[in-house]
Amino acid sequence: MTTTSFPAAGDYYKAVQAPARVFTVPELQSAQFVWDALGPTLARGSSAVVFQATVAGSPRAVRCYIRNDASSRDRYSALSAYLASHDLSPYVSGTTWLDSAIRVKGETWPVLQMGWIDGRTLNEYVDFLVAGANNAALATLAARWREMVALLQESDFAHGDLQHGNVLVDQDGQLRLVDFDGVWIPQLAGAAPPTEYGHPNYQRPGLHQWGRWLDTFSALVIYLSLVALSKDPSLWLALYNSKNLLFQKNDFFAPFENEVWKQLAALHDPEVDELARRLQQCCDRNWVSNQSLEQVLAPQPAPAAAGEAAAAAAAAVPAATPATPSQIPPELRWWEKTTATPVSSAPPAAAVPAPAPPAARPNAAAGPTMIIPSSVAAAASLPAPPPLSAPLGQAGTGPTPQLRQTMAPPGAAWWTGTGSGSPQAPVGPAQSMPPATGFPPATGFPPATGFPPATGFPPATSFPPGQPGPYAPPAAPSKPANQQPAVGAVSLGLGLVILIIGAAINAGLLVIVGLAAAAWGVWRLVTLTGSNTKPPGPT
C-alpha cells in the first residue's frame, strides 16, 4: 500500500455489495452479507465498520478499518497465540486477521474476521431488564460481571476499553467481549500502547497506564452501576443518556457532588455507599492502577486498627510491592480528610455487607466481610435478550431508555401517589373512574339537588313560539316602518336628476351637487341595510 489514508465507512458500504469483485480471499468472495431495506447492515465505531455475513456456512463479523492506527497484524497475531494457551471462553473469542483482503479505491486493505454474536450491547440489555423491573436479573448481571473481570485479570488479560458498546449479552445469557484493538497481554508488554484509551465515561481522568491492571477502574464503574441499578432501577431513567450506564466523565472529579453521587447517596444502601467510596478513592489524581478489581474491593480495616494493620501488612509484603489502600497510614488518606462525604452515608466500617443472606455468609462473626457477589446470584441464569432480528421497538430495548411509569422514582412523578413506591394504573374511560374520595364537600354550599326550583321561570314549552318569557332580555327597539331607507332612495334619485340636468346644460356646479347627493344616498342605503342578514331581494 502506498497510502495511509484508509477508506471511509461509506466506501466499504458500497464495496461489500459486490463481494466477488472486491474481496481477494476466496471464502469472502462467496460470502453472503446481511441486508436490510437500504443495503448491507453495518455497525460503525470510532476505528472500524462491522458487517454481518455468512461465510462458509457460519455467521461471521467482518471488520473493516477506517483508521490506519487502530490495530495491526502483530497485535492480533499475538492475541491469537495468547488465546491458544488461555481459555477465556465464553467471554473472549478468537479472531482472524487477513492482510490485503478487500480492494477499495484502487488499494487493498486488511480485514478482521470473527464469529458473529447474536446479542445485545450492555446498555440495551440493562434497558431490557429495567423495563421488565427485573431487579434479580440485574443483581445476577452484576455478579456475572465481577466474575468475568476476576477471570480476565487472573489470566493477565486487559481489554483496554471496557464500556457498554464493547460488552454483549448473547442468547444464552452469557457476557461476551468485542473490539480487542486496545488489548493488553504479556506478549504485548513491550509494544507501543494503542492511540486511544477507551470511552471517557468509563476511564479514570488524567494519566493512563497501559498494562495488566488497565481495566480495574472501568470495571469498577460498571460494577457499581449494575449493583446500584439492582437496588433501584429508577436510576436508569434519571442518569442514562445512551452514552453511559450511570456515570459520565465529569463525575470522576472531586468534590463528587454531581447528580449521580446524590442519587446514589439517596439510596442509603450500605453496599452502594461503600462501592461509591471505593470509586472515589480511585478518582484521586495520585491513585495508580496497580491491582485487580478484587483487591480494590477487598475489606479495609476500621480506622482504629488502621495503624496496626498497615504495620503488619508492611512487614509481610515485600518492599517492591505497591501499597494497597488498606496499608496507607491514616494521615495520608486523602479521601478520609474530607469534612463531608457527599456520597456515603455509611460509617467507615471495614467492608460492605455481602449481598448474600446472613445464613450463606461463611465466618460472618470472624471478621470483616468481603464485598463479594452472592453465590446464588452468580449461579443464577440471565434471561435471553431479544434477538437482533427483532425490531428495537418490539424488543423493548434501544439506545435510549424506554420511558415507562414503572421506571419513575417514587414520588418523582405526578402520577404516583404520595408515599407509594408503585405508580398508579393508567386512567381509563371517564365512566369507569371511581368517585374522588378524601376531599370534604365545600362548606356553605348545599348539594346541587338541594336547590329549590327557580321561581318565575315556567318551562320553556309554556311559551308560544316567538313570544318572550317574563325574564327574557328586553327586545331591541323596533324601527319605524318608514325608516331611513326611503330617505336614501330619494337622495339617490334626486342626485341623479340634478346630475343629468347639469350635464345637459353644461353646469359644472349642478353636476357636482348631483354627484354628492347621489353618493350620499347610496351610502345611506348601504349603511341602513348592512345589518340585515338576508341578501337584498324577495324573501
PyMOL commands that set and color helices and strands:
alter all, ss='L'
color gray80, all
select helices_A, chain A and resi 9-15+19-22+26-29+73-85+122-131+135-154+164-166+186-188+216-231+235-239+249-252+259-266+270-282+293-296+303-316+325-327+330-332+334-336+358-360+375-379+392-395+405-407+430-432+448-450+460-462+485-504+508-529
alter helices_A, ss='H'
color red, helices_A
select strands_A, chain A and resi 32-33+42-44+48-55+58-65+95-104+107-115+119-121+167-170+175-177
alter strands_A, ss='S'
color yellow, strands_A
deselect
rebuild
show_as cartoon
